[in-house]
Structure formats: structure tokens, C-alpha cells
Amino acid sequence: MAAGYPEAENIVWQTREGAELTEFEIGLSEALDAVFAAGVSDLTGIVDRFNGMDFRNREGDVWTAEGFEAEIKQLGS
């Protein structure tokens, strides 16, 4: 460990042992990166950007605010 820095801590919601990311999860991560890089961080804006960039939900449908919240909740459990 570098001098002067606290030891890193693995927080449960930041790690997922034994499970590789799915292609959908990788796509979601990349889509979120692009949306945040564009300065968008509100729920409506995220959903609008996803739909505008043709990034679909797991079922292949357009995103809704409720669907995005449910997906993030499920991924966080």
C-alpha cells in the first residue's frame, strides 16, 4: 500500500464475486458512461438518452423511468 493512503475497502455493492458481467450489463455501463459524460444525470434525461441512442432494456423495449429504476434495483441486490 502506498504511504499516506488508507487500505482499499471492497464495498458489497461495488463487487460481485464469481459472476462475470453479461453483455447487457456491459452495454448498460457503457451507455451510462456516455450519458453522464454528456452531463445528464437526472432520471428522465437518462431514460431519454438511452432511448435516443437506441439502447434497449433487457427485453428489447424502450426504457421507462420505472423500468430503469427496477433494473438498477435488481442489479444492486
N, C-alpha and C positions, 0 to 999 in steps of 0.2 A: 504494500500500500504506500502511496506517496505521502511524504511527510506533510502534516498540516491538514489532511483531508480525512473526514470520518469514513469508516468502513461502509461500503455499499450495502444496502439492505434490499433484498428481494421482497417486494410487497405482493401479496397474493393476487391482486387484480392486475398486476403487471406481468405476471408469469403464468405459464401453463405447461406444466411438466408432462412429457410423454405424448403430446399431441402436436402434430405439425399443422401449420395454418392451411386452410383449404384455399382453393383458387378464389372462391368468393371472398373470403376474409382478406386475402392479399389485395384483391381488387377494391374492396371497401377501404382498406388502409390507404391505398394509392389515391382513391377518389377523395377521401377526407384530406389527405395532404394537399391535393390540388385546390380544393375548396378553401381550406384555411390559408393557403398561400395567396389566394385571391382576396383575402381579407374578410371572408364570410365566416361568421361563427354563430349566427342565430339559427334556430331550428328550421324556420320557414325558408331561409336562404340556403341552408344545406340541402334540403329536400328539392328546392327549385333547381339548384345547380346540378344535383345528381340527375334529375330528370332531363335537364337541358343538355347534359353531356352524354345522355343515353346510357347511364349506368343504372341497371335494373336491380330490383331486390332479388332475394333467393328464388322466388317463384317466377321471375322473369317479368314482373309487373312494374309499373311506375311506383315511385316511392310516395308515401303519405307521411305526415308528421307522426301519426300514431304507429305506423309500421316501422319507421326509423327508431322511435323510442323503444318499441318492443324488441327490435333486433339488437340494439345496444344493451338493453337489459339482459337479454338472453346471453350475449357474448360475455357480459360481466359476471354471470353467475357461475 
